[in-house]
Amino acid sequence: MQKRLLQFWAGLRQGERVLFFTVGVLLVFGFVFWLLAITHVTDVLRVREYYDESPKADAGFQHFKRLGCRNCHVVFKIGEWGLGPELDGSGTRHTFMWLRAYLEDPKRAMQGKTMHDGSYAMDFTDLTEQERDEIATFLFAQKANPGSATYMTPPE
């Protein structure tokens, strides 16, 4: 058996040998990674962000989509990166009352440091109280566990 493998290996061109070796190394690393993950030696597969689903939060998500908020914000890892802040984990970083106050008057909540001033992005004045409440509920339902990139940072 070993002799046949050596003959097979000798018959391969150098590029084929490199390819076989690379695939073999990747398979070994993949197997080790999988083994570590299923034995809970590492928490690499642990869920770090989650959504507290409710009918009111789902209604807020429908408003979020209808208003085109994903043109600037990322939520559920979908949206435009880099324009507005990522909103995954916003319910861990902010209280419901802060989110609600932001939807009432973004400039006051952010001390004037927001693009939601009506000129670049909407200032939420066209929304009803119920719509603001549902959007705040949706944003508050975006939670993050420690270890997540969207988890709150401790004060300096």
N, C-alpha and C positions, 0 to 999 in steps of 0.2 A: 504494500500500500504506500509506504513512504517513498519507495523507488518510483512509483507511478506519479506521485505528487511532484517529486523533483524533476522528472521528465517533463511533466506538464509545465512547471515553472520555467524550466530551461527553454521550452518552446515559445514562450511569450516574448513579445518585444518589450523594450524598456518602458514605454508609455503604458502598456497594459499592466506591467508589474506595479508601476506607481499607482495606477487606478485601483488594482486589487488591494494593495497595501493600505491605501487611503480609506477605501470602503471598509476594510477589516478594522482599522483603528476606530472609525466612526461607529461601527457596530459595537465594539467593545465599550467605548465611552457611553453610548446610548444605553447599553444593558446595565452598566454600573449606575448611571443616573437613574434609570427606572427602578433598579433594586433599592437604591437609597431612598427614593421617593415612596415606594410602597411599604418599606419597613419603618417609615417615619423618622429616619436618621436626620433628614433635612426637611424643612417645611416648604420646599420650592413649589410644590403643587397646592399649597394652602390658598384658600380664597382670601384675598386681601380687601376686596371691595364688594359691596352688596347693596341691594335695593330693597327697602322695606315697602313692599307692595301694598297698596290700598286703593279702593275706587277713587278716592279724592286725589291721591298722588297720580294715578293713571290719567285722570282728567287733566291734571296739571301738565303731564307729559304731552297730551294732545295739544294743549295751548302752546307749549314750548315748541313743538314741531310746526304748528300752524303759523306762529309768529316768525319762524325762520331763525330761531336762536342758534341753531347748529351752524349757521353761516359764520359765527364768530366763536362759539363755545363748543367744547367737547363734553359729551355726556354718554355714558355706556360705551366709552372708547370710540365714539363715532362723532364726527364733526370736523370743524376747521381748526387745526392746531396752530397755536401761536398768536392768534388775534386777540381773543378774550381768554380769561382764565378757564382752566379745566374745571368743570363742575362736579365731576365724580368725587365723592367724599365730602361734598359741601355741607351735608348734614352733620358731619363730625367736626368740621372746622367752625361752623356757625350755629347759633341757636335759631330756633324757629322764629322767635321775635325779631332777631336781627335780620333774617331773610325777609320777613314781612315788612319791616321798616325800610329795608333797601328797595323793595318794590313800591313802597309809598313815595319815597323821595331819595333816589340814588345819590344825589349830590350831597345831601346832608349826612347820609349813612357813611359815605366814603370821604367826607370833608373835601368835596370838590374834585377828587381824583378818580373820576369815572368817565367812561365814554358814553354811558347811558344818560346823556344830557339833552337828548332830543335832536341834536344836530348830526351826530355820527351814528348813534344807536338810540333806539326808542327809550323814552323816559317813563313809560308805563302809565301815562295819564289817560290813555284811551282804554285801559282795561277796567273792567268792573271790579268791585270789591271781591266778589266770588272768584273771578279769574285770578286775581292776585293771590288770594288765599290758596287756591288750588296749585298755582305755580310754586308758592312758598312750601306747600306740603310736598310737592314733587322734589324740590331741591333739598328739603330736609330729609327726605327718604334716601338720599344718596349718602351711604355710610362707608367708612374706610376703617380697616383694622390696622393696628401697629404693623409696621413693615411695608405698608403701602406707600407708593410715591405721593399719593394724595392725602395721606394722614397729616394731621395738624402738626406743625413744628413747634417745639417748646419755645417760650420767650427767651430772649438773650439776656 
